[in-house]
């Protein structure tokens, strides 16, 4: 291992190149003036290569504008906030607003957008971590995030189990004892409805270091081939309930199929973090084609109303449910068309929208997505625990409860923001070292 001290030099150059894992060439910094060296900071050649491998073709200062400036992306935050609102509205018992949020845009749901956006943000954040801090920091950060997701899931699941003993919705009726139900959920081999999203993200986060590192080494094709292979296996039923043992319940979403959306988002996010241009061209022809695809599929989705057909051309129930579980290619095309249309919109549209109070509300939620999502699952469980009283309410009262639940999403975001500020202030206070008496 080659250890090198990092002096504080204003004019120095350090070029590390790793040619697809074949070798490392290090050019030592040339001192332009007398400097003081820091003997406490040492970095190995491997860490140097980890930090700069992604800069082989794209220096981080050469920013690309295809997804906006570095840092927080207002469009990404607004979209995540919008999806969180739709999740909240869609995860409540049946109400009059359901018809406007439940796969109303075609054969695409909120879940596709949320998983893709999560992968996009993950690629941006962890790609930047690899560039700035190296492989070890990347792995530690991903593990900490996976730990946070797991603990959030475990707290929600434990609360639901205990609440079921006191009249709440029973989420584990198949188990004879509380302990058996708990350890099945704690080991993630039992994932009932509403409790199958966070475990899936835990698995994704554990795989993020491997995916990002392979992208950094220029092995994008290998990543795509592996991801598509898993997705194809899911199309044949692998990973679904029919092929899983009776004791294994991984929820509605086939993780082998849904990882493709997460990996796709991570790929685009990583390219943004490393300043690479968009792999998809900004073409008017392609934009027009996506518009046609969206319009056609939207018409087929609502063919009874728009075409006046009493007998549908396709079995829409299968397309809305079974195909959704395996992330069917038909639905992938529909989602990809919507994603391209949103990406193609000029930034001037964003600037006008971000001036509205609604945009500030959505961006605020999007900046605290985990806390907001956990709160939405908690509210959904409470609402389903009172399902009979809910259905006895008038439509007006149901709408009022839906609006109240949506506005309450601000609470976890505010608490988390306040906690972050408090932690930042606490960490900024220097710690006094103990004095030693003479």
Backbone torsions as a table, in degrees:
resi	resn	phi	psi	omega
1	UNK	NA	134.0	-179.4
2	UNK	-99.6	118.3	-179.5
3	UNK	-102.0	139.4	-177.1
4	UNK	-137.0	134.1	174.9
5	UNK	-85.5	143.7	-179.9
6	UNK	-101.5	101.7	176.2
7	UNK	-76.6	157.8	177.6
8	UNK	-85.2	90.6	-175.4
9	UNK	-118.8	131.6	179.2
10	UNK	-75.8	-41.5	-178.5
11	UNK	-115.9	95.1	178.3
12	UNK	-149.5	154.1	179.9
13	UNK	-127.0	138.4	177.8
14	UNK	-136.4	109.1	-176.7
15	UNK	-114.3	120.1	176.8
16	UNK	-120.7	129.9	179.5
17	UNK	-129.3	132.6	176.6
18	UNK	-121.4	109.0	-173.6
19	UNK	-86.2	82.4	177.2
20	UNK	52.4	41.3	174.1
21	UNK	78.1	6.5	-177.5
22	UNK	-85.7	-23.9	-179.1
23	UNK	-180.0	167.4	-177.5
24	UNK	-125.2	131.4	175.0
25	UNK	-120.5	122.0	-176.0
26	UNK	-118.9	125.0	172.9
27	UNK	-101.2	116.9	-175.5
28	UNK	-69.8	150.3	180.0
29	UNK	-66.8	141.0	178.1
30	UNK	-99.4	121.0	-178.2
31	UNK	-73.3	128.7	179.2
32	UNK	-100.2	-11.7	179.9
33	UNK	-158.3	168.9	178.6
34	UNK	-70.5	132.2	-176.8
35	UNK	-135.6	165.0	174.8
36	UNK	-99.4	132.1	-179.6
37	UNK	-92.2	149.0	178.5
38	UNK	-101.4	104.0	-174.4
39	UNK	-75.6	-5.8	-175.1
40	UNK	-92.2	-12.2	-176.5
41	UNK	-105.2	116.6	177.4
42	UNK	-128.6	143.1	-178.9
43	UNK	-139.0	134.8	-179.7
44	UNK	-81.2	164.5	177.9
45	UNK	-64.1	-34.1	178.5
46	UNK	-64.0	-43.0	178.4
47	UNK	-65.5	-37.8	177.4
48	UNK	-61.5	-41.1	179.4
49	UNK	-67.6	-38.5	178.9
50	UNK	-60.8	-37.1	-176.1
51	UNK	-76.6	-25.6	-171.9
52	UNK	-119.0	1.6	-179.7
53	UNK	-61.0	-37.4	-177.1
54	UNK	-74.4	-7.4	-178.7
55	UNK	-97.1	11.7	-176.6
56	UNK	-59.4	-42.4	-179.2
57	UNK	-113.5	-16.1	-175.8
58	UNK	-137.1	109.6	176.8
59	UNK	-73.7	142.2	-176.0
60	UNK	-62.7	-23.1	179.6
61	UNK	-76.2	-16.3	178.8
62	UNK	-85.6	79.5	-172.0
63	UNK	-73.1	140.7	172.1
64	UNK	-98.2	148.1	-176.6
65	UNK	-108.7	13.0	-175.4
66	UNK	-69.7	-20.9	172.9
67	UNK	-124.5	12.4	176.5
68	UNK	101.7	-178.6	-176.7
69	UNK	-71.6	163.2	178.5
70	UNK	-67.2	156.3	-176.1
71	UNK	101.8	-154.7	179.4
72	UNK	-73.1	132.8	178.8
73	UNK	-98.8	118.1	-175.8
74	UNK	-62.3	-36.6	179.6
75	UNK	-66.2	-41.9	179.5
76	UNK	-63.6	-46.3	179.7
77	UNK	-61.9	-41.6	-179.7
78	UNK	-65.3	-41.3	179.0
79	UNK	-66.3	-41.0	177.8
80	UNK	-64.0	-41.1	176.8
81	UNK	-63.4	-40.6	177.8
82	UNK	-62.1	-42.8	179.2
83	UNK	-66.4	-36.4	177.4
84	UNK	-64.8	-37.9	176.1
85	UNK	-63.5	-44.5	178.8
86	UNK	-63.8	-37.8	177.5
87	UNK	-62.4	-43.1	179.7
88	UNK	-62.0	-46.1	-178.3
89	UNK	-67.5	-37.4	-175.3
90	UNK	-79.0	-21.6	-176.3
91	UNK	-94.6	11.4	175.4
92	UNK	-96.6	160.6	176.3
93	UNK	-55.8	164.9	-173.5
94	UNK	-53.3	132.5	179.6
95	UNK	-150.5	168.8	-175.4
96	UNK	-61.3	-23.4	-177.9
97	UNK	-84.1	-5.3	-178.8
98	UNK	-59.6	-38.1	-176.0
99	UNK	-64.9	-16.9	-178.2
100	UNK	-98.2	-5.0	-176.8
101	UNK	-127.7	-16.2	-174.9
102	UNK	-88.9	90.8	178.1
103	UNK	51.1	41.9	-175.2
104	UNK	-79.4	-21.4	-176.3
105	UNK	-84.6	-0.2	-178.2
106	UNK	139.9	-150.4	178.7
107	UNK	-92.6	57.9	-179.8
108	UNK	-150.4	142.9	-176.3
109	UNK	-122.2	178.2	178.3
110	UNK	-65.2	-31.9	-174.9
111	UNK	-60.6	-42.1	179.6
112	UNK	-59.6	-46.9	-179.8
113	UNK	-64.2	-40.0	-177.1
114	UNK	-68.4	-40.9	179.6
115	UNK	-67.3	-43.3	179.7
116	UNK	-64.1	-44.1	-179.9
117	UNK	-65.1	-35.6	176.4
118	UNK	-63.4	-42.6	176.1
119	UNK	-64.8	-37.5	179.2
120	UNK	-61.8	-49.4	179.6
121	UNK	-64.8	-38.4	178.6
122	UNK	-61.6	-44.8	178.2
123	UNK	-62.9	-37.7	178.4
124	UNK	-66.6	-48.4	-174.4
125	UNK	-70.1	-49.3	-174.4
126	UNK	-79.7	-25.3	171.0
127	UNK	-64.8	-40.6	177.0
128	UNK	-66.9	-36.1	177.7
129	UNK	-63.6	-41.1	178.8
130	UNK	-63.7	-40.3	-179.5
131	UNK	-66.1	-44.9	-172.9
132	UNK	-83.6	-38.5	-168.5
133	UNK	-120.3	-13.5	176.6
134	UNK	99.2	178.2	-173.7
135	UNK	-67.3	-39.7	-178.1
136	UNK	-63.5	-44.6	178.3
137	UNK	-63.6	-37.3	177.6
138	UNK	-60.2	-46.4	-177.6
139	UNK	-67.6	-41.4	179.4
140	UNK	-63.6	-41.3	-179.1
141	UNK	-66.9	-40.9	178.3
142	UNK	-64.9	-39.9	178.7
143	UNK	-65.3	-40.5	178.6
144	UNK	-64.5	-39.9	179.3
145	UNK	-67.5	-42.0	176.5
146	UNK	-61.7	-38.7	176.6
147	UNK	-61.5	-43.8	180.0
148	UNK	-62.6	-42.1	178.8
149	UNK	-64.4	-41.9	-179.5
150	UNK	-64.9	-43.8	179.8
151	UNK	-64.9	-37.8	176.6
152	UNK	-63.1	-43.6	177.7
153	UNK	-63.4	-43.0	-177.5
154	UNK	-64.5	-39.3	178.2
155	UNK	-65.5	-44.7	179.1
156	UNK	-63.5	-45.3	-178.5
157	UNK	-64.6	-42.5	179.4
158	UNK	-65.0	-41.4	177.5
159	UNK	-60.8	-43.5	-178.8
160	UNK	-65.2	-38.3	178.2
161	UNK	-63.9	-45.1	179.7
162	UNK	-67.3	-39.2	179.1
163	UNK	-65.2	-31.3	178.2
164	UNK	-64.7	-25.8	176.9
165	UNK	-73.2	-19.9	-176.3
166	UNK	-112.2	30.5	174.4
167	UNK	99.0	-2.2	178.3
168	UNK	-78.6	179.6	179.6
169	UNK	-65.1	126.9	178.7
170	UNK	-82.1	117.1	-177.5
171	UNK	-97.2	-7.7	-178.7
172	UNK	-136.9	60.7	-178.6
173	UNK	-71.2	-14.5	-176.6
174	UNK	-77.1	-14.0	-176.4
175	UNK	-100.7	145.1	-175.7
176	UNK	-84.2	-23.3	-177.2
177	UNK	-132.5	156.7	179.0
178	UNK	-64.6	-40.6	-178.6
179	UNK	-63.1	-43.3	179.2
180	UNK	-62.9	-42.6	178.4
181	UNK	-64.7	-37.0	-176.5
182	UNK	-69.4	-48.1	-175.5
183	UNK	-71.6	-25.8	172.9
184	UNK	-65.6	-40.6	177.7
185	UNK	-73.0	-35.7	-179.0
186	UNK	-67.7	-31.7	178.0
187	UNK	-89.1	3.4	174.6
188	UNK	66.8	19.1	176.7
189	UNK	-93.5	-2.9	173.4
190	UNK	-133.3	116.6	-176.7
191	UNK	-131.9	94.3	179.4
192	UNK	-73.5	178.6	178.1
193	UNK	-58.6	143.3	-176.8
194	UNK	76.3	-13.8	-176.6
195	UNK	-120.0	29.6	-179.4
196	UNK	-117.2	3.2	-179.2
197	UNK	-87.9	-52.8	-177.3
198	UNK	-61.1	-40.8	175.7
199	UNK	-60.0	-36.7	178.4
200	UNK	-63.9	-39.9	178.1
201	UNK	-68.3	-32.5	176.2
202	UNK	-59.0	-44.8	178.8
203	UNK	-64.4	-42.4	179.1
204	UNK	-59.9	-43.3	-178.0
205	UNK	-65.5	-34.4	178.0
206	UNK	-66.7	-27.0	-179.6
207	UNK	-91.6	-10.1	-176.4
208	UNK	-58.8	-47.0	179.6
209	UNK	-55.4	-43.1	179.5
210	UNK	-63.0	-45.5	-177.7
211	UNK	-64.1	-47.5	-177.7
212	UNK	-65.5	-40.6	179.8
213	UNK	-65.0	-38.3	177.7
214	UNK	-67.1	-37.7	175.3
215	UNK	-64.4	-38.5	179.7
216	UNK	-64.8	-28.7	179.4
217	UNK	-88.2	7.6	177.5
218	UNK	79.5	20.0	-177.6
219	UNK	-102.0	46.6	180.0
220	UNK	-63.4	-38.8	180.0
221	UNK	-62.2	-40.7	178.9
222	UNK	-63.4	-41.8	178.6
223	UNK	-62.6	-45.1	-179.4
224	UNK	-65.6	-41.8	179.5
225	UNK	-62.3	-43.1	-179.9
226	UNK	-65.5	-43.2	-179.1
227	UNK	-66.5	-43.5	179.8
228	UNK	-66.2	-35.4	177.8
229	UNK	-61.7	-45.0	177.1
230	UNK	-62.5	-39.8	178.6
231	UNK	-63.5	-40.8	178.4
232	UNK	-64.9	-37.2	176.6
233	UNK	-61.3	-37.7	178.5
234	UNK	-66.1	-32.1	178.2
235	UNK	-65.2	-23.1	177.3
236	UNK	-93.5	7.8	175.6
237	UNK	97.1	-7.8	-179.8
238	UNK	-65.8	132.9	-178.0
239	UNK	90.2	-6.0	178.5
240	UNK	-90.4	173.1	-177.9
241	UNK	-59.0	-31.9	-177.4
242	UNK	-67.7	-27.6	-177.9
243	UNK	-102.5	-6.5	-179.9
244	UNK	-91.4	150.8	175.6
245	UNK	-64.8	162.9	-174.9
246	UNK	-64.4	-27.6	-177.4
247	UNK	-83.4	-4.6	-177.1
248	UNK	-108.8	116.1	177.4
249	UNK	-126.4	102.7	-176.6
250	UNK	-97.1	14.1	175.5
251	UNK	88.1	-170.1	-174.4
252	UNK	-74.4	-38.6	-173.3
253	UNK	-85.0	126.4	175.4
254	UNK	-77.3	111.5	-173.0
255	UNK	-65.0	-28.0	178.1
256	UNK	-66.9	-29.7	179.4
257	UNK	-85.5	-39.9	-173.7
258	UNK	-79.4	-16.1	176.4
259	UNK	-63.9	-23.6	-178.5
260	UNK	-63.0	-41.8	178.3
261	UNK	-65.8	-40.0	179.1
262	UNK	-65.5	-44.6	179.4
263	UNK	-64.6	-39.6	177.8
264	UNK	-61.8	-44.0	177.3
265	UNK	-63.4	-41.6	178.8
266	UNK	-63.3	-35.1	178.9
267	UNK	-63.4	-48.4	179.3
268	UNK	-67.5	-39.1	178.5
269	UNK	-65.0	-38.7	178.9
270	UNK	-65.4	-40.5	179.0
271	UNK	-63.3	-37.0	176.5
272	UNK	-65.6	-44.7	-176.6
273	UNK	-63.2	-29.8	-178.0
274	UNK	-100.4	8.6	174.3
275	UNK	74.8	19.7	179.6
276	UNK	-85.1	149.1	-179.4
277	UNK	-70.4	164.4	-179.7
278	UNK	-67.1	134.0	177.0
279	UNK	-75.0	-12.2	-179.6
280	UNK	-103.5	127.3	-178.0
281	UNK	-74.1	149.0	174.9
282	UNK	-86.8	88.8	-173.1
283	UNK	-115.5	132.1	175.4
284	UNK	-65.4	-35.1	178.4
285	UNK	-63.7	-45.3	178.5
286	UNK	-66.5	-37.4	176.9
287	UNK	-62.2	-42.7	178.0
288	UNK	-64.8	-40.7	178.4
289	UNK	-61.4	-43.1	179.0
290	UNK	-64.4	-37.5	176.1
291	UNK	-61.6	-42.9	179.0
292	UNK	-63.4	-42.9	179.3
293	UNK	-61.3	-44.8	-179.5
294	UNK	-63.3	-43.1	-178.3
295	UNK	-66.5	-43.3	-179.4
296	UNK	-63.6	-46.7	-178.4
297	UNK	-70.1	-33.2	175.1
298	UNK	-64.4	-38.9	178.0
299	UNK	-66.2	-42.4	177.9
300	UNK	-65.9	-35.3	178.7
301	UNK	-63.3	-36.6	-177.5
302	UNK	-117.1	40.8	-175.9
303	UNK	-65.1	-28.1	178.5
304	UNK	-64.6	-35.8	-178.8
305	UNK	-89.1	-44.7	-174.0
306	UNK	-81.5	-34.0	-178.6
307	UNK	-104.4	-10.8	179.3
308	UNK	68.7	26.9	-178.5
309	UNK	-89.1	131.7	175.7
310	UNK	-85.3	-29.3	175.6
311	UNK	-110.2	114.9	-175.6
312	UNK	-66.6	151.4	177.0
313	UNK	-68.9	-32.0	179.6
314	UNK	-130.1	161.0	175.6
315	UNK	-79.1	94.0	-174.4
316	UNK	-67.0	-27.9	-180.0
317	UNK	-64.2	-40.3	177.3
318	UNK	-66.8	-40.0	-179.0
319	UNK	-68.3	-28.8	-178.1
320	UNK	-88.0	-23.5	-175.2
321	UNK	-115.3	-67.1	-175.2
322	UNK	-64.2	-43.8	179.3
323	UNK	-66.9	-29.5	178.3
324	UNK	-67.1	-36.8	-178.5
325	UNK	-63.3	-38.3	-176.2
326	UNK	-100.5	6.0	178.7
327	UNK	57.1	57.3	-174.2
328	UNK	-56.8	146.5	179.4
329	UNK	-58.1	-31.7	176.5
330	UNK	-59.7	-43.4	179.1
331	UNK	-73.5	-33.7	177.2
332	UNK	-61.8	-41.0	178.5
333	UNK	-62.7	-42.5	178.8
334	UNK	-61.9	-43.1	179.1
335	UNK	-67.3	-43.3	-179.4
336	UNK	-60.7	-36.8	178.7
337	UNK	-64.6	-45.0	177.7
338	UNK	-64.0	-41.5	-178.8
339	UNK	-62.6	-41.2	-179.9
340	UNK	-66.8	-39.5	179.4
341	UNK	-61.8	-45.2	179.2
342	UNK	-65.0	-39.1	179.1
343	UNK	-68.1	-34.1	-176.1
344	UNK	-71.7	-24.2	-178.1
345	UNK	-58.1	135.7	-178.9
346	UNK	-68.3	157.1	-179.2
347	UNK	-67.0	-18.7	177.2
348	UNK	-63.5	-32.1	176.0
349	UNK	-65.5	-40.7	178.0
350	UNK	-61.1	-43.9	-176.6
351	UNK	-62.0	-38.2	177.5
352	UNK	-70.8	-40.7	-178.5
353	UNK	-68.9	-36.8	-176.9
354	UNK	-69.7	-11.7	176.1
355	UNK	-79.1	-13.7	-178.8
356	UNK	-82.3	152.7	177.5
357	UNK	-64.8	-33.7	179.0
358	UNK	-60.4	-41.2	179.0
359	UNK	-64.5	-41.5	178.7
360	UNK	-63.2	-37.7	177.2
361	UNK	-63.5	-46.3	-178.6
362	UNK	-67.4	-41.1	179.3
363	UNK	-65.9	-33.3	177.9
364	UNK	-64.8	-42.2	176.9
365	UNK	-66.6	-40.7	-177.4
366	UNK	-65.5	-26.4	179.4
367	UNK	-75.8	-13.2	-179.4
368	UNK	-130.8	52.5	-169.3
369	UNK	-63.9	-41.8	-177.7
370	UNK	-63.1	-48.1	-178.6
371	UNK	-63.9	-40.8	179.6
372	UNK	-66.7	-40.5	-179.9
373	UNK	-65.5	-43.5	178.7
374	UNK	-60.8	-42.0	178.4
375	UNK	-63.1	-38.8	179.8
376	UNK	-65.3	-37.9	177.3
377	UNK	-66.4	-39.5	177.2
378	UNK	-61.1	-46.4	179.0
379	UNK	-64.9	-37.6	178.7
380	UNK	-63.3	-43.1	178.7
381	UNK	-63.2	-44.1	179.0
382	UNK	-61.4	-42.1	-179.1
383	UNK	-64.6	-42.1	179.4
384	UNK	-71.3	-22.9	174.9
385	UNK	-68.7	-23.9	177.2
386	UNK	-114.0	45.2	-174.3
387	UNK	-65.6	-41.9	-179.7
388	UNK	-65.3	-48.8	174.0
389	UNK	-60.3	-32.0	179.2
390	UNK	-61.9	-47.3	-178.1
391	UNK	-69.1	-20.5	177.5
392	UNK	-79.4	-11.2	179.1
393	UNK	-74.6	155.4	174.9
394	UNK	-73.5	158.1	179.1
395	UNK	-56.1	-34.4	-179.6
396	UNK	-64.5	-44.8	179.8
397	UNK	-67.2	-36.5	177.0
398	UNK	-62.1	-43.5	178.5
399	UNK	-63.0	-40.0	178.7
400	UNK	-63.6	-40.1	177.2
401	UNK	-66.6	-37.5	177.3
402	UNK	-63.7	-45.6	178.7
403	UNK	-63.9	-40.6	177.9
404	UNK	-63.9	-40.9	178.3
405	UNK	-64.4	-39.0	179.5
406	UNK	-65.9	-44.4	179.6
407	UNK	-67.2	-28.8	-179.4
408	UNK	-69.2	-11.2	177.5
409	UNK	-62.3	-18.1	178.0
410	UNK	-67.8	-30.9	-175.3
411	UNK	-58.8	-54.6	179.1
412	UNK	-63.2	-33.1	177.5
413	UNK	-64.6	-42.9	179.9
414	UNK	-66.2	-42.1	179.3
415	UNK	-62.3	-44.3	-179.3
416	UNK	-66.2	-40.3	178.1
417	UNK	-63.7	-42.5	178.0
418	UNK	-63.6	-39.4	178.4
419	UNK	-65.6	-39.7	178.3
420	UNK	-62.8	-43.1	179.8
421	UNK	-65.3	-41.3	178.7
422	UNK	-63.4	-42.3	179.0
423	UNK	-65.5	-37.3	179.3
424	UNK	-65.8	-40.9	178.4
425	UNK	-66.2	-41.3	-179.7
426	UNK	-63.7	-40.1	-179.2
427	UNK	-74.1	-22.5	-179.3
428	UNK	-80.6	-15.1	179.1
429	UNK	-77.6	120.8	-178.8
430	UNK	-67.2	141.0	179.1
431	UNK	-86.7	130.8	-179.4
432	UNK	-80.4	125.9	177.9
433	UNK	-76.7	144.3	-179.2
434	UNK	-64.4	138.0	178.9
435	UNK	-84.6	145.6	-179.6
436	UNK	-107.3	124.5	-177.9
437	UNK	-68.5	139.2	179.2
438	UNK	-66.7	NA	NA
